Every structure is written in C-alpha cells, then in structure tokens.
Amino acid sequence: MKRIFLCVLALATSACAADFQAGVARVNITPPLPYWLSGYASRTNPSTEVRHELFAKALALADDRGGKAVIVTADIIGFSRELSDSIAERVAKQHGLQRSQLLFNFSHTHYGPVVGSNLSVMYIFDAAEKERVVRYTSKLADSVVALVGAALADLAPAQLACGHGAAGFALNRREKFNAGVKLGENPTGPMDHDVPVLRITAPDGKLRAVLFAYACHGTTLSGKFNEVDGDFGGYAQRALEQAHPGATALHMILCAGDQNPKPRGEYEHVEQHGRELAGAVERVLSGGLKTVRPPIRTAHAIAQLDFAAHTREQFEKEAAGVGVAKPDKFKQRRARVMLAAYDQGQPVRQMPFQIQALRFGTDLALLALSGEVVVEYALRAKREFPGENLTVAGYCNDVSSYLPSQRVLREGGYEPETSMIYYGQPGPFSEKVEEQIFAVIHRVMKQAGAGK
C-alpha cells in the first residue's frame, strides 16, 4: 500500500512539474566607452566610467498545451517603436514567436546608453557619435534576438508560483503649486507600492529564476551622475542573484511615469532602495505563494492615439523662436522634425500604442503598456478587472512618449506637455486618450481569456 501511495505521489509531482517549461538567458549590454547616456537633457559629455554593468535577460515559458511566451528585460531607457518592431520581426522569423508571445520591458535607468532614435531631440551628435550609436544599437538588436533563442533553447521542466510584496520608496512627483504642476513631491498623489513576484523553480524545488516588478522611475541620481549603472533595479537584481547562486533575477518597471524614488541624490540611496526592493522580493519568496497553472494565453493590439490639434504655423514660429527672449533649442529641434513631416504631407496626428496581455490560467495576468505610463492606468485597470491577479506594466515594447491619464492631461506639466518635446512628438494627446486606451485594453484582455 505504501509503495502504491509513493508511486501515485511521484506521478502527481511529475505531472505538476510538466505543466510548464522555463528557460533563462542573459547578455551583457554595457556600452563601449566613451558613450552618451540617456535620460537627462542636461548632460554635456559622454560617460567614461562604468559603476555597474548592464544586462538584458530573457525568461522563456511554455506550457504542455502549446502556449508560449518570452519576457525580455533590459537595463536601458527603452526602444523606439521602429527598433522594437524590427527586433520582433527578426524573432518571429528566427524563433517562430508570434508578436503577442514576445514582451519587452525596459528598466528606464537614466544611467544607461542612448539607444537608436529614442529621445533623439535631446542630442546633437557629430558624425562619429552618430556612428557609435548606430553600431551599439545594431549590436544590441543582434544580442536581443540571440538572447531570445538562448532562453528558448534552455527550456526545461519548471513550476511557477506568484505572490505580492510591498516597497515604499516610490513617491508621486507631480507637486501642485499656484501656477500649476511641477516635478517635486506629492505624498497625497496616487501611488502603487505593490511588488509582484513570479517564482520559477525546477522540479526539485531549486530556484531557477525570479521575475519581480515595481512602479518607480530609474532616477535616483541626477544628470550630474554620468556613470553607467542600473539604478535600484540593477542593485536589487545583483542582490537576489548573490543570495541565490545559479538563479536569474529579472526586474520589470510598472506604471511609473509620475513616480520618483525618495530619497534621491546620492549613490547610497540607490543601494538603500535596491536593498528594500530585494528584501520585499525575499519576503515573498519565503512566504506563501500561489501556484500558477496553464494554459499560457497571449494577445497584442495597437491603439491609435490622437494628438491635440496643431498647425504648421505653430511649428514655424517655434523653429524661429518667435515670441520668446531666448529660443529653446529642444523646441526648435522638435519643430524641425514636425515641419519635415508637414513637408512630406504626413503631419503627425496619431501615435501607435502597443497593448499586450499574458495570462497564465486563472492565476496570473500581466497587462503590458508601451510608453511612460502614469500610475493611474494601473490603479484603474485593477478596478476594472477585480477578479484578476493583475500586474500592469508600463515601459513595455517601445517607449515613444509619456502616457498621461485624463486628469494629468488636464492638469498639464512635464508628463503630458514638456516631455513630448524630448520625444519628438507634436504636443499633448487629445483628451480622449485614456478612453481610447481602455477600449483596447478590454479587447486585448478578452482575447487573452480574461474571466475564463
């Protein structure tokens, strides 16, 4: 009788372990120095030092029913839409992944390299610097395509479990004052301190990987810090991998468009926040986690977001510096980009916006939004899908602008207005942007099996 029981137990354990396969891979993406860092328009020189190396990592997941997904995280500011699409097309050809099965997420560290045309209005490079960016971006694209293949080649039986922790260092940065809104501190503004954790273990219980996330900008230091570094997310990954030899830690950023770390300004704050985030993950790993079961279901769609009305004349005045004592060089660069589009008969009226969903049975759902998404999108999505164990990530697939909520758009300030200059966009979105996005969110979640 005992032997029969042990056989049944072994079969049950084997069946559970066979529900998923998981594979992990990593590649060093530290730029060759000297190299310009992205994120702060105030920088006047390329970086010549590396504080910590940067990595792209991939987690490949497959179920026993043919479902598959690969999540790629990278310690960079983000991809342009063109670069994201190009890499996804190459992955589809070489590795057979559908677009909905491949998800990119960028830590948005402001101490990582300039990548392709992302935030190009910030920089005027000479021919040599342009060529360095082209070479680095080309190598990065090749590395990411190979990285996905390496993670798929590493697939082996695995068990998945998820849980949630909390970290408190993110603070809403939209500070109100008499003249409007400025970048500062708003302790009463919306925030989301959730730390979702996905644990991936081998059938023998050994930790193979941990995917964790948090909604906070990678801006612990100012633009005066000009060394290559992954900020608190990089620190947390290193801490977790040191604590669990052989395991791979992957960090995702959530809807952090209006969330800054506090305190900030010194490197000790990077270490402080990294320790807090890693500690939150460790508490989840050591506590009760919920088993994640198949199937894997994925969906992907494009929402066309409308910009507020604009005219050629306004950009002609902006380019010429009309009406201002000292012309803004960044506005002038943006104006030239917009005028070139007008010259081609294709003024920029809309922006494609990627929305993606990954679902694991009825146990876990990941909603991925492109761009620098403010936290209210995550809070609203969780309200509108109350039956889901839902994680909502921004900075996914491409980072082509900020994404303000309707409230933030009406208030004005950096996220809905000023930032669009650096991203080379014509101006703020129309007031219907939030509803345009949520209409597609509901469609994508339904396609991925929400409520099933």
C-alpha positions as CSV (number, residue, x, y, z in Angstrom):
1,M,0.0,0.0,0.0
2,K,2.8,2.4,0.9
3,R,4.6,1.6,-2.4
4,I,1.3,2.4,-4.3
5,F,0.9,5.7,-2.5
6,L,4.5,6.7,-3.3
7,C,4.0,5.8,-6.9
8,V,0.9,7.9,-7.1
9,L,2.6,10.8,-5.3
10,A,5.5,10.6,-7.8
11,L,3.2,10.6,-10.8
12,A,1.3,13.6,-9.4
13,T,4.5,15.5,-8.7
14,S,5.8,14.7,-12.2
15,A,2.5,15.8,-13.8
16,C,2.7,19.1,-11.9
17,A,6.3,19.7,-12.9
18,A,5.5,19.0,-16.5
19,D,2.8,21.8,-16.7
20,F,5.5,24.3,-17.7
21,Q,8.9,24.5,-19.1
22,A,11.1,27.5,-18.4
23,G,14.4,28.8,-19.9
24,V,16.6,31.7,-19.0
25,A,19.4,33.6,-20.6
26,R,21.3,36.8,-20.2
27,V,23.7,39.0,-22.2
28,N,25.9,41.9,-21.2
29,I,24.8,45.1,-22.9
30,T,27.2,47.6,-21.3
31,P,28.1,50.2,-24.0
32,P,31.7,50.7,-25.1
33,L,33.1,53.9,-23.5
34,P,33.1,56.8,-24.0
35,Y,29.4,56.7,-24.7
36,W,26.5,59.1,-24.2
37,L,23.9,58.2,-21.5
38,S,20.2,58.8,-22.0
39,G,17.5,60.3,-19.8
40,Y,18.8,63.8,-18.9
41,A,18.9,66.7,-21.3
42,S,21.4,68.5,-19.0
43,R,24.3,66.2,-19.8
44,T,27.1,67.8,-21.9
45,N,29.6,64.9,-22.1
46,P,29.6,61.2,-22.8
47,S,30.2,58.8,-19.9
48,T,33.7,57.4,-19.4
49,E,33.0,55.2,-16.4
50,V,31.0,52.1,-15.5
51,R,29.7,51.8,-12.0
52,H,27.9,48.5,-12.7
53,E,27.4,46.6,-15.9
54,L,24.1,46.4,-17.7
55,F,22.2,43.3,-18.8
56,A,19.4,42.1,-21.0
57,K,17.7,39.0,-19.7
58,A,15.1,36.6,-21.1
59,L,12.6,34.3,-19.4
60,A,11.0,31.8,-21.8
61,L,7.9,30.0,-20.6
62,A,6.0,27.2,-22.4
63,D,3.1,25.0,-21.2
64,D,2.1,21.5,-22.1
65,R,-0.7,22.7,-24.4
66,G,1.4,24.6,-26.9
67,G,1.3,28.0,-25.2
68,K,4.5,30.1,-25.1
69,A,5.8,33.5,-24.0
70,V,9.2,35.1,-23.7
71,I,9.7,38.2,-21.5
72,V,12.9,40.2,-22.1
73,T,14.0,42.8,-19.6
74,A,16.8,45.3,-20.3
75,D,18.7,47.8,-18.2
76,I,18.2,50.6,-20.8
77,I,16.0,53.7,-21.3
78,G,13.9,52.0,-23.9
79,F,13.4,51.1,-27.6
80,S,11.9,53.3,-30.2
81,R,8.9,51.8,-31.9
82,E,10.9,51.1,-35.1
83,L,13.6,49.2,-33.2
84,S,11.0,47.2,-31.2
85,D,9.2,46.2,-34.4
86,S,12.4,45.3,-36.2
87,I,13.6,43.0,-33.4
88,A,10.1,41.4,-33.1
89,E,10.1,40.6,-36.8
90,R,13.5,39.0,-36.6
91,V,12.5,37.0,-33.6
92,A,9.4,35.8,-35.4
93,K,11.5,34.6,-38.4
94,Q,14.3,33.0,-36.5
95,H,12.4,31.6,-33.4
96,G,8.8,31.3,-34.6
97,L,7.3,33.6,-31.9
98,Q,4.1,35.4,-32.6
99,R,4.1,39.1,-31.7
100,S,1.8,38.5,-28.8
101,Q,4.3,36.0,-27.4
102,L,7.2,38.4,-27.1
103,L,7.3,41.1,-24.4
104,F,10.0,43.7,-23.9
105,N,10.3,45.7,-20.7
106,F,12.9,48.4,-20.0
107,S,14.1,49.4,-16.6
108,H,14.3,53.0,-17.8
109,T,17.5,53.6,-15.9
110,H,18.7,57.2,-16.6
111,Y,22.3,55.9,-16.4
112,G,22.2,53.6,-19.5
113,P,23.1,54.2,-23.1
114,V,21.5,56.2,-25.8
115,V,19.6,53.6,-28.0
116,G,18.8,54.3,-31.6
117,S,16.4,57.2,-32.2
118,N,14.9,57.1,-28.7
119,L,14.8,60.7,-27.2
120,S,16.9,61.9,-30.1
121,V,15.7,65.5,-29.7
122,M,17.9,65.6,-26.6
123,Y,21.1,65.2,-28.6
124,I,23.0,66.8,-31.4
125,F,25.8,64.3,-32.2
126,D,28.7,64.7,-34.7
127,A,29.2,62.0,-37.3
128,A,31.5,59.9,-35.1
129,E,29.0,59.9,-32.2
130,K,26.1,59.1,-34.5
131,E,28.1,56.1,-35.9
132,R,28.8,54.9,-32.3
133,V,25.1,54.9,-31.5
134,V,24.3,53.1,-34.8
135,R,26.9,50.4,-34.0
136,Y,25.8,50.0,-30.4
137,T,22.1,49.8,-31.4
138,S,22.8,47.3,-34.1
139,K,24.8,45.1,-31.8
140,L,22.1,45.4,-29.1
141,A,19.4,44.2,-31.6
142,D,21.5,41.2,-32.6
143,S,22.1,40.4,-28.9
144,V,18.4,40.5,-28.0
145,V,17.5,38.3,-31.0
146,A,20.1,35.8,-29.9
147,L,19.1,36.1,-26.3
148,V,15.5,35.0,-27.1
149,G,16.9,32.0,-28.9
150,A,19.2,31.1,-26.0
151,A,16.3,31.2,-23.5
152,L,14.1,29.0,-25.7
153,A,17.0,26.6,-26.1
154,D,17.2,26.4,-22.2
155,L,13.6,25.2,-21.7
156,A,13.3,22.6,-19.1
157,P,10.5,21.4,-16.7
158,A,9.5,24.0,-14.2
159,Q,7.0,25.1,-11.7
160,L,5.6,28.6,-11.4
161,A,4.2,30.4,-8.3
162,C,3.4,34.0,-7.7
163,G,2.9,36.4,-4.8
164,H,2.9,40.1,-3.8
165,G,5.1,42.2,-1.5
166,A,5.4,45.9,-1.0
167,A,8.1,48.6,-1.1
168,G,7.5,52.2,0.0
169,F,10.2,54.3,-1.7
170,A,8.2,55.4,-4.8
171,L,6.5,58.8,-4.4
172,N,4.2,60.7,-6.7
173,R,6.3,63.5,-8.2
174,R,3.5,65.8,-9.5
175,E,3.7,68.6,-7.0
176,K,0.9,71.2,-7.3
177,F,1.6,75.0,-6.8
178,N,-0.2,78.2,-7.7
179,A,1.0,78.3,-11.3
180,G,0.3,74.6,-12.0
181,V,2.2,71.4,-11.5
182,K,6.0,70.9,-11.3
183,L,8.3,68.0,-10.7
184,G,8.6,67.6,-7.0
185,E,6.9,65.6,-4.3
186,N,3.2,64.8,-3.8
187,P,2.7,62.4,-0.9
188,T,-1.1,62.6,-1.3
189,G,-1.0,61.8,-5.1
190,P,-1.8,58.3,-6.5
191,M,0.9,55.6,-5.9
192,D,1.2,51.8,-6.2
193,H,3.7,50.2,-3.9
194,D,2.9,46.6,-5.0
195,V,5.8,44.3,-5.7
196,P,4.5,41.4,-7.8
197,V,6.8,38.3,-7.8
198,L,6.9,35.3,-10.1
199,R,9.0,32.4,-8.9
200,I,10.3,29.8,-11.3
201,T,11.7,26.6,-9.8
202,A,13.0,23.3,-11.1
203,P,11.0,20.1,-10.2
204,D,13.4,19.5,-7.3
205,G,12.5,22.9,-5.8
206,K,15.7,24.7,-6.8
207,L,15.1,28.4,-7.7
208,R,15.9,29.0,-11.4
209,A,14.6,32.5,-11.8
210,V,12.6,35.2,-10.2
211,L,10.7,38.0,-12.0
212,F,9.8,41.0,-9.9
213,A,8.4,44.4,-10.6
214,Y,7.9,47.9,-9.1
215,A,6.4,51.2,-10.2
216,C,9.2,53.7,-9.8
217,H,11.4,55.8,-12.1
218,G,15.0,54.9,-12.5
219,T,16.1,58.4,-11.5
220,T,17.6,58.1,-8.0
221,L,20.5,60.2,-9.1
222,S,20.6,63.5,-11.1
223,G,22.0,64.2,-14.5
224,K,25.3,65.1,-12.8
225,F,25.9,61.4,-12.3
226,N,27.4,60.3,-15.6
227,E,28.4,56.7,-14.9
228,V,26.9,53.6,-16.4
229,D,24.6,52.0,-13.8
230,G,21.3,50.1,-13.5
231,D,20.0,52.2,-10.6
232,F,18.0,50.4,-7.8
233,G,16.7,47.8,-10.2
234,G,20.2,46.7,-11.1
235,Y,21.2,46.6,-7.4
236,A,18.2,44.5,-6.5
237,Q,18.9,42.0,-9.3
238,R,22.5,41.6,-8.1
239,A,21.5,41.2,-4.5
240,L,19.0,38.5,-5.3
241,E,21.4,36.6,-7.6
242,Q,24.1,36.8,-4.9
243,A,21.6,35.4,-2.3
244,H,20.5,32.6,-4.7
245,P,23.6,31.3,-6.7
246,G,22.6,30.0,-10.1
247,A,19.3,31.8,-10.2
248,T,18.5,34.6,-12.6
249,A,16.7,37.7,-11.3
250,L,14.8,39.9,-13.8
251,H,13.4,43.3,-12.9
252,M,10.4,45.0,-14.6
253,I,9.2,48.5,-14.2
254,L,5.5,49.1,-13.8
255,C,3.4,52.2,-14.4
256,A,6.0,54.7,-13.1
257,G,5.5,57.7,-15.3
258,D,4.8,60.0,-12.4
259,Q,6.7,58.1,-9.7
260,N,10.1,59.0,-8.4
261,P,12.3,57.4,-5.7
262,K,12.6,59.1,-2.3
263,P,15.2,59.9,-1.0
264,R,17.3,60.6,-4.0
265,G,20.5,62.4,-5.0
266,E,23.3,60.1,-3.6
267,Y,24.5,56.7,-4.6
268,E,23.8,55.4,-1.1
269,H,20.1,56.0,-2.0
270,V,20.5,53.6,-5.0
271,E,21.7,51.0,-2.6
272,Q,19.0,51.8,0.0
273,H,16.2,51.4,-2.5
274,G,17.8,48.3,-4.1
275,R,18.0,46.6,-0.7
276,E,14.4,47.5,0.1
277,L,13.2,46.1,-3.2
278,A,15.3,42.9,-2.9
279,G,14.1,42.5,0.7
280,A,10.5,42.7,-0.4
281,V,11.1,40.0,-3.0
282,E,12.8,37.8,-0.5
283,R,9.9,38.0,1.9
284,V,7.5,36.9,-0.9
285,L,9.8,34.0,-1.8
286,S,10.0,32.8,1.8
287,G,6.2,33.2,2.4
288,G,3.1,31.6,0.9
289,L,3.0,31.8,-2.9
290,K,0.1,30.8,-5.1
291,T,0.7,28.0,-7.7
292,V,0.4,29.3,-11.3
293,R,-1.2,26.8,-13.7
294,P,-1.5,26.7,-17.5
295,P,-2.5,27.5,-20.1
296,I,-0.5,30.5,-21.3
297,R,-2.6,32.8,-23.5
298,T,-1.4,35.9,-25.1
299,A,-2.8,38.9,-27.1
300,H,-1.4,42.0,-28.7
301,A,-3.0,45.1,-30.3
302,I,-2.3,48.6,-31.5
303,A,-4.3,51.6,-30.3
304,Q,-4.1,54.7,-32.5
305,L,-3.9,57.6,-30.1
306,D,-4.9,61.1,-31.3
307,F,-2.8,64.2,-30.6
308,A,-4.4,67.5,-29.8
309,A,-4.8,69.7,-32.9
310,H,-1.7,71.5,-34.3
311,T,-0.7,73.5,-37.3
312,R,2.3,74.1,-39.5
313,E,2.4,77.7,-38.5
314,Q,2.9,77.0,-34.8
315,F,6.0,74.9,-35.6
316,E,7.3,77.5,-37.9
317,K,7.1,80.0,-35.1
318,E,8.7,77.5,-32.7
319,A,11.5,76.8,-35.0
320,A,12.2,80.5,-35.4
321,G,11.9,81.3,-31.7
322,V,9.1,83.8,-32.3
323,G,7.7,85.5,-29.2
324,V,10.5,84.3,-26.8
325,A,13.5,86.2,-25.5
326,K,15.7,83.1,-25.6
327,P,14.7,80.3,-28.0
328,D,14.5,76.8,-26.6
329,K,16.9,74.6,-28.6
330,F,14.9,71.5,-27.8
331,K,11.7,73.0,-29.0
332,Q,13.4,74.1,-32.1
333,R,14.7,70.6,-32.8
334,R,11.2,69.2,-32.3
335,A,9.7,71.9,-34.6
336,R,12.1,70.9,-37.4
337,V,11.0,67.3,-37.0
338,M,7.4,68.3,-37.2
339,L,8.0,70.6,-40.2
340,A,9.7,67.8,-42.1
341,A,6.6,65.7,-41.6
342,Y,4.4,68.5,-42.9
343,D,6.7,68.9,-45.9
344,Q,6.2,65.2,-46.7
345,G,2.4,65.7,-46.5
346,Q,2.2,63.5,-43.4
347,P,1.8,65.7,-40.3
348,V,1.9,63.7,-37.1
349,R,-1.7,63.3,-36.0
350,Q,-1.7,59.9,-34.3
351,M,0.8,57.6,-32.4
352,P,0.6,53.8,-32.5
353,F,0.4,52.5,-28.9
354,Q,1.1,48.8,-28.1
355,I,-1.1,46.9,-25.6
356,Q,-0.3,43.3,-24.7
357,A,-1.6,40.7,-22.3
358,L,-0.1,37.5,-21.0
359,R,-2.3,35.2,-18.9
360,F,-1.5,32.1,-17.0
361,G,-4.7,30.1,-16.5
362,T,-6.8,31.9,-14.0
363,D,-3.9,32.5,-11.6
364,L,-2.0,35.4,-13.1
365,A,-2.4,38.1,-15.7
366,L,0.2,40.6,-17.0
367,L,-1.1,43.7,-18.9
368,A,1.8,45.4,-20.8
369,L,1.5,49.0,-22.0
370,S,4.1,50.9,-24.0
371,G,5.5,54.3,-23.1
372,E,5.9,56.1,-19.8
373,V,2.6,55.3,-18.3
374,V,1.4,57.2,-15.2
375,V,0.2,55.1,-12.2
376,E,-3.5,55.8,-12.6
377,Y,-3.7,53.4,-15.5
378,A,-2.6,50.5,-13.2
379,L,-5.0,51.5,-10.5
380,R,-7.9,51.8,-12.9
381,A,-7.2,48.5,-14.6
382,K,-7.1,46.7,-11.3
383,R,-10.5,48.2,-10.5
384,E,-12.0,47.2,-13.9
385,F,-10.7,43.6,-13.7
386,P,-11.3,42.9,-10.0
387,G,-11.3,39.1,-10.5
388,E,-7.8,39.0,-11.9
389,N,-4.5,38.7,-10.1
390,L,-3.4,41.6,-12.4
391,T,0.0,43.2,-12.8
392,V,0.1,46.3,-15.1
393,A,3.4,47.3,-16.5
394,G,4.4,50.4,-18.4
395,Y,7.7,50.8,-20.4
396,C,6.9,47.7,-22.5
397,N,7.8,47.0,-26.1
398,D,8.6,50.6,-27.0
399,V,9.0,53.9,-25.1
400,S,7.9,56.7,-27.5
401,S,6.2,59.1,-25.1
402,Y,4.6,59.6,-21.7
403,L,1.1,58.3,-21.3
404,P,-0.9,60.7,-19.1
405,S,-4.3,59.9,-17.7
406,Q,-7.1,62.3,-18.5
407,R,-6.7,64.1,-15.1
408,V,-2.9,64.5,-15.6
409,L,-3.5,65.7,-19.1
410,R,-5.9,68.4,-17.9
411,E,-3.5,69.5,-15.1
412,G,-0.6,69.9,-17.5
413,G,3.1,69.9,-16.6
414,Y,6.1,67.8,-17.5
415,E,4.5,64.4,-18.3
416,P,1.7,65.5,-20.7
417,E,3.4,68.5,-22.2
418,T,7.1,69.2,-21.7
419,S,8.3,65.6,-22.1
420,M,6.7,65.5,-25.6
421,I,9.4,67.9,-26.8
422,Y,12.2,65.5,-26.0
423,Y,10.3,62.6,-27.5
424,G,9.9,64.5,-30.8
425,Q,6.1,64.3,-30.6
426,P,3.9,67.3,-31.7
427,G,2.4,68.0,-28.4
428,P,-0.1,66.6,-25.8
429,F,-2.6,63.9,-26.6
430,S,-6.2,64.7,-27.1
431,E,-8.4,64.5,-24.0
432,K,-9.9,61.2,-25.1
433,V,-6.6,59.3,-24.9
434,E,-7.4,57.4,-21.7
435,E,-10.7,56.1,-23.1
436,Q,-9.1,55.1,-26.4
437,I,-6.6,53.0,-24.5
438,F,-9.0,51.3,-22.2
439,A,-11.3,50.3,-25.1
440,V,-8.3,48.4,-26.5
441,I,-7.3,47.1,-23.1
442,H,-10.6,45.4,-22.6
443,R,-10.4,43.9,-26.1
444,V,-6.9,42.5,-25.5
445,M,-7.7,41.1,-22.1
446,K,-10.8,39.4,-23.5
447,Q,-8.7,37.9,-26.3
448,A,-6.2,36.6,-23.8
449,G,-9.0,34.9,-21.9
450,A,-9.9,37.3,-19.1
451,G,-12.7,35.8,-17.0
452,K,-12.2,32.3,-18.3
